[in-house]
């Protein structure tokens, strides 16, 4: 039978006092525990909402960014009219947005908007047509419909004069006539990084409220063990105090201090776990032997595991196989050396996605003794992705800058080369004696001048058209146009070129074609003719076929060829201004690199586009034109094109007169050395020696060779660097070596710079004079590095060319090392 500890001294004053004190103290302890638990629960109650809301913000911005990345900037820019909704162009533009919405069931709407002056206007909207919510209004926004609710987050997404916008989201759920949801916005950028609009995502908040209710339910369930804990603490404190009431005051005081210390430790532990579980990081701790003894709730939620599965070495099981050995070694090395742990690794999230984590741990001590590590991991996947995106953007900007530099070089070459021909043949026309000695007539010279002038006019027109389009000055009109006649006239304009190359031309209708449509005939002809000319230019054998189709006011024209075709890397640069599929200085075909960019811009102005349908190297390419062309009220449909002559047999091309030496034979001096140049203002310089002239333009090659031969030089011709190397070798073997090389820079097969480097690498010190149409500082540096001795620019100045050649021929005959014997008048470039 138990004996009450109070019975013998129940009436004594000290015993009663101790009992009352024990009761009061145990009650106070219970209240303190209850207060701590209540504060913790309130904190968790509020933290749960903030945590879930923060995750919603991140998810919305990510979804908006995904939606923005699905938008094709060029298609998006072409949508500006309500009549375009549900058109093929609209469907092509919204296809990626619909796929993105289908992958995220909680998304209610996805749409895009652009800023039009003071207004915000819709462009794309994934909502289904019709009134599905019963409010009497169309759910889907129309193309170019004004959006009146200018919330701050939307304006932030559009940015301002200082730069592009940023991804944003609404701060809290909001309710309007379409329901309750949260909205995220992200800027839409074009290929050059310029913002062209904003993508919006409306997310259903049912999931948000469900997660919030679940979190709070779990918090409320925590009240049950908390209540039992509070009651147990109170009862335990009372019993302990009563059992020790008869002990010495000193022992009682010691016990009281021990209980107070235990309470503080328990409170500290609870506070740490509360803070760790509420932190938006993956918090952990490990003992001095490396045993992981704690991971917080966000860690468990992140990897989808229980706390007991993660302690010990369980946390390593989620790390990527390629990283786990390294991370284990780094972690246990930090434990052994009692130092900081820092590592980056990939870890599998609960949904199976691999995420990049940066994890840092620091040593912890108790009374100066190392007891383990405590640390936290942070998901930096988006940050690293943003860094990579920034790197790619910088690389793209550098590539664009290089493309413009290449464009300037090509443009200078395209303009200066025909000017050389025009000026040179103009000088020849001034002297009938020069023409006769070259085996030319005035008609031959005028024909060369006209051909060069037409090429120059094409280059200038391309630049002017592109400038007008970029400045917004280009306008298109819609007038009644005879469509079959326009198509036939385009084929007529390329027929002669096709006949010279032996190519077949074919025009075919794949559907009935209206005889008259409302369109801008000048711009349509410009687009079609450019594509036809390119097809003929890049096709050596086979055929060029134009196929037409008409459906729902959309005119589709496809131009097929059996030409060289394009690799995927070349196709990606086709429609970018200042870019060409072949941008090297050894390119076989000329051009400014603006033609296809102009075609696409003109087609967009006419409500359509130009695109590469297919292309395969060595097989051929197909380019397509899609433009809006409403049928005229007076039009009829025709199913067969007008009769058109198909070119199927090659026609012989007469070799240009005066091409003596094109196969490498010598061109001997054609007049007494030292005679005056026709039309020259000064006496002709005397040239003595053998000169190798390397120039890909037949007209310029003939003209420059004439200048050199008339001055007394023996001229050997080559059309590119590869042939020039053969000529140098043959001349050396024959015992009559070349004394001077005069070479163009931009040539097919092997360009002038490569030729210079090859000659210098062989150990030769022969003087080399560069002919360049792009005489800027960088060009001089490139010539110097490649090994040139001097240079002159196009258009060719006859006197300057002869003066430079004379100096170097004289220096070669008087100096032991011609490569270093530069005269005072002409230092090395």
DOBADO-885910 format. One line per field, with one value per residue (C-alpha): x, y, z; residue number from 1. Coordinates in steps of 0.2 Angstrom, whole numbers, plus 5000, padded with zeros to 4 digits. Layout:
# residues N
px: (X;...)
py: (Y;...)
pz: (Z;...)
pos: (NUM;...)
END
This chain:
# residues 829
px: (5000;5007;5010;5006;5021;5011;5002;5014;5016;5000;4997;5015;5017;5032;5025;5009;5019;5030;5014;5006;5022;5023;5006;5009;5025;5019;5004;5016;5027;5011;5006;5023;5024;5006;5011;5027;5016;5003;5016;5024;5007;5003;5020;5017;4999;5006;5022;5012;5002;5018;5027;5013;5010;5029;5029;5014;5023;5038;5027;5017;5033;5040;5024;5023;5041;5037;5022;5033;5046;5033;5029;5036;5041;5039;5021;5016;5021;5011;4994;4987;4969;4953;4950;4965;4958;4957;4967;4981;4993;4984;4983;5002;5006;4995;5000;5014;5004;4990;5002;5009;4992;4988;5003;4997;4979;4978;4980;4964;4969;4985;4986;4998;4997;5007;5008;5001;5004;4994;4984;4987;4980;4977;4985;4983;4971;4969;4951;4938;4926;4909;4901;4906;4904;4886;4890;4883;4900;4913;4926;4940;4949;4949;4965;4969;4956;4960;4963;4958;4964;4981;4987;5005;5012;5007;5015;5031;5031;5030;5045;5049;5061;5075;5074;5063;5051;5053;5043;5030;5015;5000;5003;4988;4973;4960;4942;4933;4919;4929;4933;4946;4964;4982;4991;5009;5017;5033;5041;5041;5058;5062;5078;5088;5083;5070;5054;5039;5025;5020;5014;5000;4995;4979;4981;4966;4968;4959;4976;4982;4968;4968;4987;4984;4969;4980;4994;4983;4975;4991;4995;4979;4983;4999;4988;4983;5001;5005;4990;4996;5014;5007;4997;5012;5024;5012;5009;5027;5033;5020;5024;5043;5041;5030;5042;5056;5047;5055;5073;5085;5082;5099;5093;5077;5085;5097;5083;5074;5089;5090;5072;5074;5089;5080;5066;5078;5085;5069;5063;5079;5077;5059;5064;5077;5066;5052;5064;5072;5055;5049;5065;5064;5080;5085;5092;5102;5114;5127;5137;5155;5157;5147;5131;5116;5105;5092;5084;5070;5053;5057;5071;5059;5045;5059;5065;5048;5055;5052;5064;5069;5074;5086;5096;5112;5118;5100;5102;5115;5103;5095;5111;5115;5126;5139;5140;5137;5155;5162;5150;5153;5171;5170;5157;5167;5184;5176;5170;5187;5196;5182;5181;5168;5158;5154;5148;5136;5127;5112;5098;5082;5066;5050;5043;5058;5066;5085;5089;5105;5109;5122;5125;5135;5139;5149;5157;5147;5154;5149;5160;5174;5172;5168;5151;5147;5141;5125;5121;5108;5106;5098;5090;5100;5093;5084;5099;5111;5098;5097;5116;5117;5103;5113;5129;5119;5112;5130;5136;5121;5125;5143;5137;5125;5140;5151;5137;5136;5154;5154;5139;5150;5164;5153;5144;5160;5166;5149;5149;5168;5170;5157;5163;5181;5173;5163;5178;5191;5180;5176;5195;5196;5182;5192;5205;5200;5218;5216;5200;5208;5223;5212;5201;5186;5173;5164;5149;5159;5165;5147;5140;5152;5148;5130;5131;5141;5129;5114;5123;5127;5109;5103;5114;5109;5090;5092;5100;5086;5072;5078;5081;5063;5056;5066;5061;5043;5042;5038;5019;5009;4993;4979;4974;4966;4980;4980;4988;4992;5000;5011;5017;5021;5030;5041;5046;5049;5062;5073;5070;5086;5097;5089;5092;5110;5112;5101;5088;5070;5057;5039;5023;5010;4993;4989;4972;4960;4968;4958;4962;4962;4966;4967;4986;5001;5008;5025;5029;5023;5033;5048;5046;5043;5056;5069;5065;5066;5082;5090;5083;5091;5107;5110;5105;5118;5108;5090;5075;5066;5047;5034;5018;5003;4988;4974;4962;4952;4959;4977;4989;5003;5017;5031;5047;5057;5074;5087;5101;5115;5103;5106;5113;5103;5116;5115;5095;5095;5103;5093;5081;5092;5097;5116;5118;5121;5121;5139;5147;5165;5177;5178;5159;5155;5140;5138;5125;5121;5113;5097;5086;5077;5076;5067;5056;5050;5047;5037;5027;5023;5017;5005;4998;5009;5026;5041;5048;5060;5049;5063;5081;5094;5112;5115;5096;5088;5077;5059;5054;5036;5027;5010;5001;4983;4976;4957;4948;4942;4924;4927;4938;4935;4945;4957;4965;4979;4993;4996;5007;5025;5041;5050;5069;5076;5092;5108;5113;5131;5138;5151;5168;5171;5183;5200;5202;5219;5228;5213;5220;5237;5246;5257;5250;5265;5267;5255;5264;5281;5287;5285;5271;5258;5242;5226;5218;5231;5237;5255;5268;5266;5277;5288;5286;5300;5296;5283;5267;5254;5237;5224;5206;5189;5180;5183;5180;5192;5205;5205;5206;5220;5230;5228;5235;5250;5254;5253;5266;5278;5275;5273;5256;5251;5232;5223;5205;5207;5221;5221;5225;5238;5248;5249;5255;5268;5274;5274;5284;5297;5299;5301;5315;5305;5299;5285;5292;5276;5259;5244;5229;5211;5205;5187;5187;5179;5188;5203;5203;5217;5221;5223;5234;5245;5247;5251;5264;5272;5271;5281;5296;5293;5298;5290;5281;5262;5251;5233;5218;5203;5186;5186;5201;5197;5209;5204;5207;5225;5228;5222;5233;5248;5245;5243;5259;5255;5268;5257;5239;5228;5209;5195;5190;5207;5217;5228;5242;5243;5243;5257;5267;5265;5270;5285;5291;5291;5298;5312;5315;5315;5329;5340;5337;5343;5327;5312;5300;5310;5315;5301;5304;5303;5288;5278;5281;5273;5254)
py: (5000;5017;5030;5048;5058;5072;5061;5063;5081;5086;5100;5107;5124;5120;5105;5114;5128;5117;5108;5124;5130;5114;5116;5134;5130;5115;5125;5139;5127;5120;5137;5141;5126;5130;5147;5141;5129;5142;5154;5140;5135;5153;5155;5139;5145;5161;5153;5140;5153;5163;5148;5142;5159;5161;5144;5150;5166;5156;5143;5157;5166;5150;5146;5163;5161;5144;5152;5166;5154;5145;5161;5163;5182;5183;5175;5185;5202;5197;5197;5214;5213;5205;5197;5186;5176;5157;5161;5148;5162;5163;5144;5143;5156;5149;5131;5131;5141;5128;5114;5123;5125;5106;5101;5112;5107;5120;5134;5142;5154;5158;5173;5186;5205;5220;5238;5249;5267;5271;5254;5236;5224;5206;5195;5177;5169;5150;5151;5142;5152;5156;5160;5146;5154;5161;5180;5184;5189;5180;5172;5173;5189;5195;5199;5218;5219;5233;5227;5240;5232;5240;5231;5236;5218;5219;5236;5229;5215;5227;5237;5255;5266;5260;5242;5227;5221;5206;5191;5196;5189;5195;5197;5187;5178;5190;5187;5195;5190;5175;5167;5167;5165;5171;5179;5178;5188;5186;5197;5190;5193;5192;5184;5200;5201;5215;5214;5213;5208;5200;5182;5180;5164;5163;5149;5142;5145;5129;5120;5135;5135;5116;5116;5130;5120;5105;5114;5122;5105;5098;5113;5110;5092;5097;5104;5087;5081;5099;5098;5081;5088;5103;5091;5079;5093;5100;5083;5078;5094;5093;5075;5078;5093;5084;5068;5080;5091;5083;5084;5097;5115;5114;5098;5105;5121;5110;5100;5116;5123;5106;5107;5125;5120;5106;5117;5129;5115;5109;5126;5129;5112;5116;5134;5126;5114;5127;5139;5125;5118;5136;5140;5140;5130;5111;5112;5097;5093;5079;5072;5073;5055;5061;5053;5064;5066;5079;5085;5098;5096;5106;5093;5079;5087;5091;5073;5065;5055;5053;5060;5042;5038;5052;5051;5042;5041;5041;5058;5053;5041;5056;5063;5060;5045;5056;5067;5056;5049;5067;5074;5059;5062;5081;5079;5066;5076;5091;5081;5073;5090;5099;5113;5120;5109;5117;5108;5109;5093;5087;5080;5071;5081;5071;5074;5065;5081;5084;5100;5109;5112;5122;5115;5123;5117;5125;5117;5118;5117;5115;5121;5122;5104;5100;5091;5090;5101;5111;5117;5121;5118;5130;5126;5136;5128;5144;5155;5144;5143;5162;5163;5152;5162;5178;5169;5164;5181;5189;5176;5180;5199;5196;5185;5199;5211;5199;5197;5216;5217;5203;5212;5228;5219;5210;5226;5235;5221;5220;5239;5242;5227;5233;5251;5245;5237;5253;5265;5253;5250;5268;5272;5258;5266;5282;5274;5263;5257;5249;5240;5233;5227;5218;5210;5220;5231;5246;5235;5223;5236;5244;5227;5224;5242;5239;5222;5230;5244;5233;5223;5239;5245;5228;5231;5249;5244;5230;5242;5256;5244;5236;5254;5259;5244;5246;5264;5260;5270;5255;5254;5241;5243;5232;5234;5223;5212;5199;5185;5172;5186;5192;5174;5171;5188;5183;5167;5177;5187;5172;5162;5168;5164;5147;5144;5148;5135;5122;5122;5117;5130;5124;5133;5122;5126;5113;5121;5133;5150;5166;5177;5193;5196;5212;5213;5224;5217;5226;5219;5202;5202;5207;5193;5179;5186;5186;5168;5162;5171;5163;5146;5148;5155;5140;5127;5120;5105;5100;5111;5125;5123;5135;5128;5139;5135;5146;5143;5154;5170;5163;5163;5150;5149;5136;5137;5121;5118;5104;5115;5114;5114;5120;5112;5115;5128;5138;5137;5145;5161;5163;5176;5186;5203;5205;5186;5174;5155;5157;5172;5167;5177;5161;5162;5157;5168;5187;5196;5208;5195;5206;5198;5185;5196;5209;5196;5190;5208;5212;5197;5201;5218;5209;5199;5183;5177;5168;5152;5138;5123;5110;5109;5095;5098;5091;5088;5105;5117;5123;5141;5146;5162;5164;5180;5186;5189;5192;5187;5202;5203;5202;5186;5169;5153;5145;5128;5128;5141;5150;5142;5144;5139;5126;5127;5110;5110;5119;5134;5137;5152;5161;5164;5182;5190;5195;5181;5176;5168;5162;5145;5151;5156;5171;5188;5197;5216;5223;5240;5248;5249;5267;5273;5284;5277;5282;5296;5296;5312;5306;5295;5276;5268;5255;5237;5224;5206;5193;5197;5184;5192;5182;5189;5180;5193;5190;5208;5214;5201;5206;5225;5224;5212;5225;5239;5228;5221;5239;5244;5231;5217;5199;5194;5176;5174;5164;5165;5160;5155;5137;5140;5153;5141;5129;5144;5148;5130;5129;5145;5140;5123;5131;5142;5158;5162;5175;5191;5199;5193;5204;5196;5200;5195;5189;5174;5157;5140;5149;5168;5180;5179;5160;5162;5174;5163;5148;5157;5163;5146;5139;5151;5162;5180;5185;5202;5202;5216;5214;5221;5225;5233;5235;5246;5249;5247;5229;5224;5232;5222;5206;5208;5212;5196;5185;5192;5205;5218;5232;5234;5245;5247;5245;5254;5252;5268;5263;5275;5270;5251;5253;5264;5251;5236;5246;5249;5231;5225;5237;5232;5214;5216;5227;5219;5202;5199;5206;5202;5215;5227;5240;5256;5272;5277;5261;5254;5237;5238)
pz: (5000;4995;5008;5004;5006;5014;5028;5042;5040;5032;5043;5044;5036;5026;5018;5013;5006;4996;4989;4984;4976;4967;4960;4955;4947;4937;4931;4926;4916;4907;4903;4896;4886;4879;4875;4865;4856;4852;4846;4835;4828;4824;4815;4805;4801;4794;4786;4777;4767;4763;4758;4746;4739;4736;4727;4717;4711;4706;4696;4688;4682;4676;4666;4659;4653;4645;4636;4630;4623;4613;4603;4585;4585;4566;4566;4581;4573;4558;4568;4569;4563;4571;4554;4556;4571;4567;4551;4546;4552;4569;4571;4567;4580;4594;4592;4604;4617;4616;4619;4634;4641;4638;4649;4664;4668;4682;4669;4664;4651;4641;4630;4623;4622;4614;4618;4605;4610;4626;4624;4628;4615;4614;4600;4605;4617;4620;4627;4617;4606;4614;4630;4642;4659;4655;4657;4640;4633;4621;4633;4620;4617;4598;4589;4593;4606;4619;4637;4650;4666;4667;4683;4689;4686;4668;4666;4674;4662;4647;4654;4650;4640;4651;4645;4643;4655;4668;4673;4686;4694;4704;4722;4728;4721;4713;4707;4692;4680;4674;4691;4704;4699;4699;4684;4678;4665;4655;4641;4623;4614;4596;4589;4592;4610;4608;4618;4606;4619;4634;4637;4651;4661;4672;4685;4694;4713;4718;4720;4730;4742;4744;4748;4761;4769;4770;4778;4791;4794;4798;4809;4819;4821;4829;4843;4850;4854;4860;4872;4879;4880;4890;4902;4904;4908;4921;4930;4929;4937;4951;4955;4954;4965;4978;4979;4983;4995;5010;5003;5008;5001;4992;4983;4979;4972;4962;4954;4950;4941;4931;4926;4920;4910;4902;4898;4889;4879;4874;4869;4859;4850;4846;4840;4829;4821;4818;4810;4799;4794;4789;4780;4760;4760;4762;4780;4788;4802;4804;4819;4821;4813;4798;4802;4796;4811;4804;4788;4788;4781;4765;4761;4763;4753;4739;4737;4742;4756;4775;4788;4794;4776;4775;4791;4791;4773;4765;4758;4746;4737;4728;4721;4702;4699;4691;4706;4721;4723;4722;4735;4747;4747;4749;4763;4773;4770;4778;4793;4795;4794;4804;4790;4779;4766;4749;4734;4719;4713;4704;4715;4709;4715;4720;4702;4694;4688;4691;4699;4703;4721;4730;4747;4761;4778;4793;4808;4825;4842;4860;4873;4861;4855;4836;4836;4818;4803;4800;4783;4770;4751;4739;4722;4709;4693;4687;4691;4681;4667;4667;4667;4652;4643;4646;4639;4624;4622;4622;4610;4598;4600;4595;4580;4575;4576;4565;4553;4550;4548;4535;4527;4525;4518;4505;4501;4498;4487;4478;4474;4471;4459;4446;4448;4443;4427;4423;4425;4417;4401;4400;4399;4386;4375;4375;4364;4350;4349;4366;4361;4346;4355;4367;4353;4359;4351;4358;4360;4371;4382;4383;4387;4402;4408;4407;4416;4430;4431;4433;4447;4456;4454;4461;4476;4479;4477;4490;4502;4499;4500;4517;4524;4519;4527;4543;4544;4542;4525;4514;4510;4500;4491;4485;4467;4455;4447;4433;4443;4429;4419;4434;4437;4418;4417;4432;4423;4407;4416;4422;4406;4397;4412;4413;4395;4396;4410;4401;4415;4413;4419;4424;4430;4437;4446;4460;4462;4452;4452;4451;4436;4445;4464;4475;4479;4477;4460;4461;4478;4474;4458;4467;4480;4467;4455;4469;4474;4455;4452;4467;4461;4444;4452;4463;4451;4439;4431;4432;4433;4442;4445;4452;4459;4464;4475;4481;4496;4506;4500;4504;4489;4491;4479;4480;4470;4469;4462;4460;4466;4479;4494;4511;4527;4543;4550;4533;4533;4551;4544;4528;4533;4544;4537;4533;4533;4519;4519;4513;4522;4519;4507;4497;4492;4475;4472;4476;4484;4499;4510;4510;4497;4507;4522;4511;4503;4520;4526;4510;4512;4530;4524;4512;4526;4524;4525;4515;4522;4518;4515;4513;4508;4507;4502;4484;4481;4481;4490;4490;4496;4499;4498;4508;4505;4508;4490;4490;4474;4463;4460;4441;4443;4436;4441;4429;4431;4418;4416;4400;4388;4393;4384;4395;4393;4392;4381;4385;4374;4370;4377;4367;4377;4380;4367;4374;4386;4381;4395;4405;4405;4412;4396;4396;4390;4382;4382;4369;4366;4368;4385;4392;4380;4387;4393;4384;4393;4407;4413;4417;4408;4410;4423;4416;4422;4420;4426;4427;4437;4442;4442;4453;4451;4450;4439;4421;4416;4430;4426;4408;4412;4425;4414;4400;4411;4417;4399;4391;4404;4399;4411;4407;4415;4420;4425;4438;4443;4462;4474;4470;4452;4457;4468;4452;4441;4454;4455;4436;4433;4446;4438;4420;4426;4424;4441;4445;4451;4459;4464;4463;4470;4475;4492;4490;4478;4477;4481;4489;4494;4493;4512;4512;4496;4505;4521;4510;4500;4516;4525;4510;4514;4499;4500;4483;4485;4486;4482;4488;4478;4490;4489;4508;4513;4531;4546;4550;4532;4532;4548;4540;4525;4536;4546;4531;4523;4510;4505;4499;4493;4482;4483;4470;4459;4452;4450;4435;4439;4457;4453;4440;4453;4467;4455;4448;4466;4471;4455;4456;4475;4470;4457;4469;4486;4492;4502;4493;4507;4518;4505;4506;4498;4508;4498;4502;4519;4523;4525)
pos: (1;2;3;4;5;6;7;8;9;10;11;12;13;14;15;16;17;18;19;20;21;22;23;24;25;26;27;28;29;30;31;32;33;34;35;36;37;38;39;40;41;42;43;44;45;46;47;48;49;50;51;52;53;54;55;56;57;58;59;60;61;62;63;64;65;66;67;68;69;70;71;72;73;74;75;76;77;78;79;80;81;82;83;84;85;86;87;88;89;90;91;92;93;94;95;96;97;98;99;100;101;102;103;104;105;106;107;108;109;110;111;112;113;114;115;116;117;118;119;120;121;122;123;124;125;126;127;128;129;130;131;132;133;134;135;136;137;138;139;140;141;142;143;144;145;146;147;148;149;150;151;152;153;154;155;156;157;158;159;160;161;162;163;164;165;166;167;168;169;170;171;172;173;174;175;176;177;178;179;180;181;182;183;184;185;186;187;188;189;190;191;192;193;194;195;196;197;198;199;200;201;202;203;204;205;206;207;208;209;210;211;212;213;214;215;216;217;218;219;220;221;222;223;224;225;226;227;228;229;230;231;232;233;234;235;236;237;238;239;240;241;242;243;244;245;246;247;248;249;250;251;252;253;254;255;256;257;258;259;260;261;262;263;264;265;266;267;268;269;270;271;272;273;274;275;276;277;278;279;280;281;282;283;284;285;286;287;288;289;290;291;292;293;294;295;296;297;298;299;300;301;302;303;304;305;306;307;308;309;310;311;312;313;314;315;316;317;318;319;320;321;322;323;324;325;326;327;328;329;330;331;332;333;334;335;336;337;338;339;340;341;342;343;344;345;346;347;348;349;350;351;352;353;354;355;356;357;358;359;360;361;362;363;364;365;366;367;368;369;370;371;372;373;374;375;376;377;378;379;380;381;382;383;384;385;386;387;388;389;390;391;392;393;394;395;396;397;398;399;400;401;402;403;404;405;406;407;408;409;410;411;412;413;414;415;416;417;418;419;420;421;422;423;424;425;426;427;428;429;430;431;432;433;434;435;436;437;438;439;440;441;442;443;444;445;446;447;448;449;450;451;452;453;454;455;456;457;458;459;460;461;462;463;464;465;466;467;468;469;470;471;472;473;474;475;476;477;478;479;480;481;482;483;484;485;486;487;488;489;490;491;492;493;494;495;496;497;498;499;500;501;502;503;504;505;506;507;508;509;510;511;512;513;514;515;516;517;518;519;520;521;522;523;524;525;526;527;528;529;530;531;532;533;534;535;536;537;538;539;540;541;542;543;544;545;546;547;548;549;550;551;552;553;554;555;556;557;558;559;560;561;562;563;564;565;566;567;568;569;570;571;572;573;574;575;576;577;578;579;580;581;582;583;584;585;586;587;588;589;590;591;592;593;594;595;596;597;598;599;600;601;602;603;604;605;606;607;608;609;610;611;612;613;614;615;616;617;618;619;620;621;622;623;624;625;626;627;628;629;630;631;632;633;634;635;636;637;638;639;640;641;642;643;644;645;646;647;648;649;650;651;652;653;654;655;656;657;658;659;660;661;662;663;664;665;666;667;668;669;670;671;672;673;674;675;676;677;678;679;680;681;682;683;684;685;686;687;688;689;690;691;692;693;694;695;696;697;698;699;700;701;702;703;704;705;706;707;708;709;710;711;712;713;714;715;716;717;718;719;720;721;722;723;724;725;726;727;728;729;730;731;732;733;734;735;736;737;738;739;740;741;742;743;744;745;746;747;748;749;750;751;752;753;754;755;756;757;758;759;760;761;762;763;764;765;766;767;768;769;770;771;772;773;774;775;776;777;778;779;780;781;782;783;784;785;786;787;788;789;790;791;792;793;794;795;796;797;798;799;800;801;802;803;804;805;806;807;808;809;810;811;812;813;814;815;816;817;818;819;820;821;822;823;824;825;826;827;828;829)
END
